[in-house]
């Protein structure tokens, strides 16, 4: 049985290598173009100095905010994602052949299946088919491998990881680390803590999983990577993140009616002649004058 299994793995590896060299690669876009095409689902109303007054959601098909540079993402999140999704990311050339052989062996022996798709391979699939991150057919997998190698030949590792974290679907309609961090943790991506990062990374294999499953996965990864984060802390963090109301943390909410009437296109940033400080003062005066005297008296 072991001989047959070994022969099967060798045969599968040889066939994979042959197909890898024969299938053409197409549709691989450079990093600058991918980033330039990014479009938030929101539009923004700014004052004359560029200060945010308000925002309005325009695209209801997906929820995404700004494209975030890798340097502006918490190192705790980067470490958690790489450890969970592709621990040899920084050293392979797009394909982790060691993981691929292990996955082939597990499939042949009927043992626990392990993932073999690298971060670069997942990125290649997201670029071709955004709604399907892990296509299962052999021809799809071969095409994914070749596209991953093509990406690695033209992109740097930091560029690959940056695009991956911005294009990922984290949960439900949330796409990209900016939306995930703001709406699940109430923070900018650079401020994510180790527990929050572990929970977000645990979402990636199964974004729709329930809270206990996500918390258990995050706990297991914390123990494997010896982060020093306790399972109790992870569970508390997961509960807080799942319960958080979905709203843009840095939306000033100063001119909602004006934003809805003026903003038309996703990603639009409309600069007005208004001043944020004056508008804030005016809004405060209007609010106070519209509040009944009895209520103001009780508040004081």
N, C-alpha and C positions, 0 to 999 in steps of 0.2 A: 504494500500500500504506500509506504514511504517512497519507494523507488518511483512508483507511478506518479505520485504527487510531485516529486522533484522534477521528473521528466515533463509533467504538465506545466510547471512553473517556467522551466527553461524554454519550452516550446512557445508559451504565451509571451515570454520576454523577447524571443527571437522574432515572432510575428509582429509584435509591437514595434520593435526597432526597424523592421523592414517597412512597415506602413508609415512609420514616422518619417522615413527618408523619402517616401514617394508622394504623399499627399501635399497638394499645394497650400500655401498660406495666403489668405486675402483678408482685407478689411482691418488690418492692424494700423491704428491711428497713433500719431505721435502724442506725447504727453501734453504739450502746449495746446494742441487742438482740443483734446479731451477736456482740459480745464477751461478753455475759452468757451466751450459749448455748455458749460454748467449753467443751469438756470434755476433760481429759487422758486418756490411756489408762492412766495409773498412779494408784495411791492411795498416800497417805503416812501414815506413823506418826511422830508428833511427841512430844517429851517435854513436861513441864509448862510449859516456857518457850517452846515452839514450835520447838525445835531438831529438825532431822530425825534420826530414829533409823534409819529404813529405808523402803523403798518396795516395792510389789508391782504387777506389771502385771496389769490386770484385763481390758482390751479388747485382744484379739489380732487385731482386724481392721485396726488402724492403730496407728502409734506416734507419739504426740504428747505433749508435756510442757506447760509453762505458756504462756499467752498473754503475749507480750513487747511492752511499749510501744515505740513508735518511738524514743524518747529512749534506750532501753536496747539499741539495735541499733547495731553498728559503722557509722560513716559510710562506711567503705571498702566495706562490703557494700551499703549503700543506693546509693552512687554506681555500683557495678559492676552492680547489678540495673537501675537506671534507664537506664544507658548501653546495656546489652545488650537490654533488653526494650521500652523506650519513652523515647527520648532527649528527646522534647518533652513529657514527662509534666507538668512543672510549668506549662506554658503553654497546653495545649489544654483543651477543655471536655469531654473524655471520648472524643472521636474525633479522630484525627490524619488529617485529610482529605488532607494532602499525601502521607502514606504510603499511604492508601487508593487514591488516584489512581495512584500509582506501582505498587501491586500489581495494580490493574486493567489498567494498560498492559502490565505484564510477562506477565500471563495471556493477554492478547490477542495479543501478539507471540511468545509461546512462549519468552521469555527467562527468566533466572533468577528464580524466584519469591521475593518478599520478603514478610515478615510485615507485617501492617497492624493487628493487634489491639493496642490500647493496654493498659496495666496495668488501667485501669478496665474495659475490655471483658472482659479475662480474669477480673477479679474478678466481674463480672456473671455470666459463664458458670459460675464455680466456685460461686456462690451457688445457681444453678439446677440445675447438674449437676456435682457435685464430682469425678466420675471422668472428666470430659471437658472439658479446659480450652480446646479449640480446635475447636468444632463448625464444619463446613465448608459446610453448606447455606446457600443465599441467604436463606431465611426465618429460619433460625437466626441468621445474621449480622445481619440487620435488627433482629431482636428484641434481639440482643446490643448493638447500637448504641444503641437506645432505652433499654435498661436502664442502659447506661453513662451516658447523659446524665441519667437520673433520679438515679442515684447521685451524680453530680457536683453536682446541684442541691441535694442535702440533706446531703452529707458534705464535710468539708474534704479538701484534698489529703493532709495528713499522716495523716488517718484512713483514707483509701483505701489508702495505701501500707502502713500498719500492718496493716490487715486482709489485704491481699494477701500480705505476708511471713509472716503467721501461718497462712493457709489453704493456701498453696502445698504441693504435693507435690514434694519435692526428689529423692528416690531410693527406690525400693522402697516400703516401708511408712512411710517417714519423712514426716510432715506438719508443716509449720511450722518457723520458723527456730530455735526452741529445740531441738527434736529433732535437726535437721540440724547445728547448731553443736556440740552436746554429743556426738553419736554419730559424727560424721565428723571433727570438729576437736578434740574433747576440751575445748571452751571454752564459756563463756557467750557469748551473741550479741554482747555489747558488746566482747568481747576478740578478735574475729576480725581477723586481719591482712589486708593487701592481697592477698597470694597466695591465702590461704584464701577470701577473698571472691570473687576472680575465678573460682576453681574452683567454688564454690557457684553463682554466677550462670551459669556455663557449663553447669550441669546442667539449667537450666530449660527450654530448648527441646527437650531430649531426655533426660529423667532416666535412662533405661535405657541410654544410650550407653556404650561401653567407655572405658577410661581414656585411651588415645591420642587418641581423638576429643575427649574433654572437655578434656584438656590442650592440644590444638591450638586449640580454640575459645577457651579462656581466654588463651592466648598471643596470638592474633590480636586479642582485645579489649584486652589490655594494651598492644599496640603502637598500636592505633587511638586509645586514650584517653591515651597517653603517661604511664602511671602510674609508669614507672621500674622496674617489676618485670620481671626477666629471664625468658625462657622456661625456662631451666634451673631457676630457683627455682620456677616454677609446676609444672614436671614433678615435681620432688622433693616439693613440697607435695601434689600430686594423688596420688602413690604413697602417701604417709603417710596421707592421709585415706581412701583406698580400703582400706588395710590395717588401719585402726584397728578394734579389737574394739568391737562395739556394746554399750556399757553406759552407764548413767547416771553421769556424771562426779561429781556431788555426792551420790550415794547413800552414806550413812554405813555401811550394811551391818552394823549393830550387832545387829539382832534379826530376821533373816530368817524364822525359824519363827513368831515372834509376829506379824510383819507378814502372813504368809500366812494365819494363822488368824483374824486380826481384821478385815483389810481386805476389803471386799465390793464397793464401788461405784467406778467410774472417777471420778477427781477428788476422792475422799473424803480428808479430812485429819483423822485421828483423833488427838486429844490425849490422852495417857496421864498417869498420875501419876508416871511414871518420870523420872529425871534423867539427861541424856545423859552427864555426867561420871561419875556413879556406875555407870551401865550399862557405860560403856567400861572402867572399872576392873574390874568384875566379869567382863566378857567376857575381859579380859586374864588375870585370875587363872585362870579356867576353862581357857583355852587353854594356859597354862603348865603347869598341873597335869595336863592330859591328854596332854602331850608326854612321851615316854619320857625317863628320866634321861640315857641315853647320848646322845640327840639334843640335849638341852639342854647337855650338857657340850661336845659338838662345836661348838655354836653360840657358846659363850663362848671 
